[in-house]
Amino acid sequence: MKIFGSVFFSFWSLVAATALLAFPSCKPTNVVKNEATVGNSILLENFTADWCSSCYYEMKNINKQTAGLGNKVILVSHHWKDDFAISHSKELGSFYKVSGIPLSMIDRTKGLVSDGVIFYPSKLTRAVLDKKLAEPKSVTILLTTSYSEGSKEIKVKVEGELLRNLPKANLNVYLIQDSIVYQQAKGGDKYVHRNALRAVLSKGTWGDALGVAQGKYSKEYTYKLPEKIGKFATNPAQMYIVAFVADAVNTSGDNTKNVVHNAAIKGIK
C-alpha cells in the first residue's frame, strides 16, 4: 500500500510539473515579500524667504543638484517670515533650530550633509542625493488626488504599507504651489518661486497617526481650496499634494529622531 501511494504521488507530481512547462500561465505568480523596497521619493525641505539674498544664490545649487531627478526628490519650500510664510513652517523651523536662512534638510535625517539635520543648501551634492535615493524604503505610499472645479474641493487618499515595525510613524499631507511669480532679493520682481508650502491637510506639526505599527494603512482628506492663501492667488494647475510618512518620536528637545521614511507627490488636477 505504501509503495502504491508513493507511485501514485510521483505520477501526479510528474503530471503537474509537465503542465507547468507546457502552459506558462499555470506557473505560480511571484510572491511579494514583506521587505524594504526602493520606490517613491526623498523629501528635500528648504527654509527660505523672499527678502533673503543668500536664498537666491543657494537655491541655484538646489536646482543644479536636483536637475534631471524629477519627482525622485520632492522639494518643499518653507518660507520664513515673509509674504508666503504660514505658521506650520515657523513651528517646524523652531523645532529644528532654524535661526538663519537658507537652511535645508533631507528626510529630516541627521548626518547626510552636516553633523546635524539641517545644512546650508550650498553644501548639497548630487552624490548625497544619489546615495539617499539608493537606500531601501521601509514604507510604501500610493497617492490619489482629485479636484472639483465646482466645489473647489481637493480630495486626497493616501494608502500603503509599513514594512517593518514603526510605532511612531505618522502621515503628513502638504499642499504646495509651484511657479508663483513674485519678488526675490537678488532675483528681481518676477522671480519664479518653487514649491511654496500653502497649507497642511494633516493635523498639527507632526501629522496623523496611521493606526498601525506595521502593515497596511489608509487615510483620506478633503480640503476646500480658497481663492487666495495669504496674498497669493491659488492656481490648481500649479498645485500638488505631498504626502510623507515620518516618525514623531519627539515634539521637543532632540530633533534627530523624526526621520522621513518615504514621500510621494501628485498634482491635484
C-alpha positions in Angstrom: 0.0 0.0 0.0 2.8 2.4 0.8 4.5 1.6 -2.5 1.3 2.2 -4.4 0.9 5.6 -2.6 4.4 6.6 -3.4 4.0 5.7 -7.1 0.6 7.5 -7.2 2.1 10.7 -5.7 5.1 10.5 -8.1 2.8 10.1 -11.1 0.7 13.2 -10.3 3.8 15.2 -9.4 5.2 14.4 -12.8 1.9 15.4 -14.4 1.8 18.8 -12.5 5.4 19.5 -13.5 4.7 18.7 -17.2 1.7 21.0 -17.1 3.7 23.9 -15.7 6.3 23.5 -18.5 3.7 23.2 -21.2 1.4 26.0 -20.0 3.4 29.0 -18.7 0.2 30.7 -17.4 0.0 27.9 -14.9 3.2 28.9 -13.2 3.0 30.3 -9.7 2.9 34.1 -9.6 5.7 36.0 -7.7 5.1 36.3 -4.0 5.5 39.9 -2.6 7.7 39.6 0.4 7.4 41.8 3.5 10.8 43.5 2.8 12.1 47.0 2.3 11.7 48.3 -1.2 13.1 51.1 -3.4 10.4 53.5 -4.6 8.8 56.9 -4.3 11.0 59.8 -3.2 13.1 61.6 -0.8 11.9 64.9 0.8 14.1 67.9 0.5 12.8 70.8 2.7 14.3 74.2 2.3 13.8 77.2 4.6 13.8 80.3 2.6 12.4 83.9 2.3 11.7 86.4 -0.5 13.8 89.0 1.4 16.9 86.7 1.7 19.6 87.4 -0.9 21.6 84.3 0.1 18.5 82.2 -0.5 18.5 83.3 -4.2 22.1 82.0 -4.7 21.8 78.8 -2.7 18.5 77.9 -4.5 20.6 77.8 -7.7 22.6 74.9 -6.2 19.5 73.0 -5.2 18.2 73.4 -8.8 21.6 72.2 -10.1 21.9 69.2 -7.9 18.3 68.0 -8.4 18.3 68.6 -12.2 17.0 65.5 -14.0 15.8 63.7 -10.9 12.2 64.7 -11.4 9.9 63.6 -8.6 12.5 61.4 -7.1 13.5 64.4 -5.0 10.4 66.4 -3.7 11.2 70.0 -2.8 9.1 71.8 -0.2 9.9 75.4 0.4 9.2 76.6 4.0 9.0 80.3 3.8 10.3 82.2 6.8 8.8 85.5 8.0 7.9 86.7 4.5 4.7 87.1 2.4 4.5 83.3 1.7 5.0 82.1 5.3 2.5 80.0 7.1 2.5 79.1 10.8 3.4 75.4 10.2 6.8 76.4 8.8 7.6 78.5 11.8 6.7 75.7 14.2 8.8 73.2 12.3 11.7 75.7 11.9 11.7 76.4 15.7 11.9 72.6 16.4 14.9 72.3 14.0 16.5 75.4 15.5 16.3 77.5 12.3 17.7 80.9 13.3 19.2 82.0 10.0 18.4 81.1 6.4 18.7 79.5 4.0 18.8 76.0 5.6 17.7 72.6 4.2 17.2 69.1 5.4 16.8 65.7 3.6 14.2 63.3 5.0 14.8 65.1 8.4 17.8 62.9 8.8 21.0 63.6 10.7 24.5 63.4 9.2 23.7 63.3 5.5 25.4 66.7 4.7 26.3 68.1 8.1 26.6 66.7 11.7 23.0 67.7 12.4 19.8 67.5 10.5 19.9 71.0 8.9 22.6 72.2 6.5 23.4 75.0 4.1 21.9 74.3 0.6 25.3 75.3 -0.9 26.7 72.1 0.6 24.2 69.8 -1.2 25.7 67.5 -3.7 24.4 65.0 -6.3 26.3 62.3 -4.6 24.4 62.8 -1.4 21.1 62.6 -3.2 22.1 59.5 -5.2 23.2 57.7 -2.1 20.0 58.5 -0.3 17.9 57.5 -3.3 19.6 54.1 -3.4 18.5 53.3 0.2 15.6 50.8 0.5 12.3 52.2 1.8 10.5 50.7 4.8 7.2 52.3 3.8 5.2 52.3 0.6 2.9 55.2 -0.4 0.2 55.3 -3.1 -1.2 58.8 -3.5 -4.5 59.5 -5.3 -5.9 63.1 -5.8 -8.9 64.7 -7.4 -10.2 68.3 -7.7 -13.7 69.6 -8.3 -13.9 72.9 -10.2 -17.4 73.4 -9.0 -16.9 72.8 -5.2 -13.2 73.7 -5.2 -12.7 70.6 -3.1 -9.4 68.7 -3.2 -9.8 65.0 -2.3 -6.8 63.0 -1.2 -6.4 59.3 -0.5 -3.1 58.0 0.9 -2.6 54.3 1.3 0.3 52.0 1.6 2.1 49.6 4.0 4.6 49.8 6.8 7.0 47.0 6.0 8.6 46.9 9.5 7.6 47.9 13.0 7.3 51.7 13.1 5.1 52.5 16.1 5.8 56.3 16.0 5.2 56.7 12.2 2.7 59.4 11.3 1.3 60.6 7.9 1.9 64.2 6.9 0.0 65.8 3.9 1.1 69.1 2.5 -0.4 71.3 -0.2 2.3 73.2 -2.2 2.1 75.6 -5.1 4.8 75.8 -7.8 5.8 78.7 -10.0 4.5 81.7 -8.1 5.9 84.8 -9.7 6.9 87.4 -7.1 9.8 89.4 -5.9 13.0 87.8 -4.6 16.0 89.6 -3.2 18.7 89.5 -5.9 16.2 87.7 -8.2 14.1 90.7 -9.2 10.3 91.3 -9.2 9.5 88.4 -11.4 11.3 85.6 -9.7 9.7 82.2 -10.0 9.2 80.7 -6.5 9.3 76.9 -6.4 7.0 74.6 -4.4 5.9 77.0 -1.7 4.1 75.4 1.2 0.5 76.7 1.1 -1.4 74.5 3.6 -1.2 71.4 5.8 -4.1 68.9 5.5 -2.9 66.6 8.3 -3.1 67.6 11.9 -0.6 69.7 13.8 3.1 69.8 13.3 3.7 66.0 13.2 0.8 64.6 11.2 -1.8 61.9 11.8 -1.4 58.5 13.5 -1.6 55.7 11.0 -3.5 53.3 13.3 -0.9 50.5 12.8 2.7 50.0 13.8 3.2 47.6 10.9 1.0 46.6 8.0 -1.4 48.4 5.7 -2.8 51.9 6.3 -5.2 54.2 4.5 -6.2 57.9 5.1 -8.5 60.3 3.3 -8.6 64.1 3.3 -10.8 66.8 1.9 -9.7 70.4 1.6 -11.6 73.3 0.1 -9.2 75.5 -1.9 -9.7 79.2 -1.3 -9.3 81.8 -4.0 -6.2 83.1 -2.2 -3.8 81.9 0.5 -2.3 85.0 2.1 -1.8 87.5 -0.7 -1.3 84.9 -3.4 -4.0 83.6 -5.8 -4.3 79.8 -5.8 -3.9 78.0 -9.1 -5.0 74.4 -9.2 -2.9 73.7 -12.3 0.3 74.5 -10.3 -0.7 72.8 -7.0 0.5 69.5 -5.7 -0.1 67.2 -2.8 3.0 66.0 -1.0 2.4 63.0 1.4 5.1 61.6 3.6 5.4 59.1 6.4 7.7 60.3 9.2 8.4 59.4 12.8 7.0 61.6 15.5 9.3 60.4 18.3 10.0 63.8 19.8 8.0 67.0 19.7 10.6 69.0 21.7 14.2 68.5 22.5 16.2 66.1 20.4 15.3 66.8 16.8 17.3 63.9 15.2 14.7 61.2 15.6 11.8 62.3 13.4 13.1 60.8 10.2 11.0 60.6 7.0 10.6 57.1 5.7 9.1 57.8 2.3 7.3 60.6 0.3 5.2 61.0 -2.7 3.8 63.9 -4.8 0.9 64.2 -7.2 -0.8 67.2 -8.9 -4.4 68.0 -7.7 -5.6 68.0 -11.3 
